[in-house]
Amino acid sequence: MRIILLGPPGAGKGTHAGTISQLKNVPHVASGDLFRKHQQDQTELGVLAASFMSKGELVPDEVTISMVEQRLGEPDCGQGIILDGFPRTTEQAKALDIMLKEKDLRINHVIQLEVNEEEIVERLSGRFSCTDCGMGYHEKFSAPANKGICDKCKSTNFTRRSDDSPKTLRNRLSAYKEQTALILPYYSTKGCLKSIDGMAEMDIVFDEIKKMIDGD
Ligand code: AMP
């Protein structure tokens, strides 16, 4: 099973990709996470990517494609993948097709999560996570049961993604509208694009995704 989750930042791609990954036992490949790992490890690519990510701009196609290609070549990706955050440009979408075609593989589902801009700003400006275990929270929708204490690991250390700041978020939304949304017609022409109302409750959205991929 090979699935692409598309949608603006904050649409819920990461959350749903994680759940599908567990349900179907296939890896969740998120290009943003790959870049953040490179940054953490202070690799050359990590330093380069940081200069774009901190401004909310897309990392150039050439380096992004080669990083994802390397990840998709790892053995655990042989049986399937849930892609989150990649492709983000038509160039990346075409490169992905070529990578898969070389292995006689193809994408089964491209699922677009639709969320309006007002909701995105509300979702992203309130999100934070536990520094120690990574558990995700939201100030308004899912705060820890005891303020300042992680429900899962009891840590009192929390962090926010620096690119969720209002200015960077505006640039990320522009990048989505001006570059990423252009790939929707690419997949719609191929007949594999399906859209879901990402504004609905999380369980309802997930049920919809499940219906689409059941049987695979
Ligand atoms: P994300 O975690 O998916 O929100 O991505 C965080 C940031 O990483 C984005 O704002 C971009 O700067 C960069 N990024 C992630 N995936 C891609 C991609 N496929 N192409 C270009 N830049 C990307």
Boltz pocket constraint, residues with backbone or C-beta under 6 A from the ligand:
constraints:
  - pocket:
      binder: B
      contacts: [[A, 9], [A, 31], [A, 32], [A, 33], [A, 35], [A, 49], [A, 52], [A, 53], [A, 54], [A, 56], [A, 57], [A, 58], [A, 59], [A, 60], [A, 64], [A, 84], [A, 85], [A, 86], [A, 87], [A, 88], [A, 89], [A, 92], [A, 163], [A, 172]]
      max_distance: 6.0
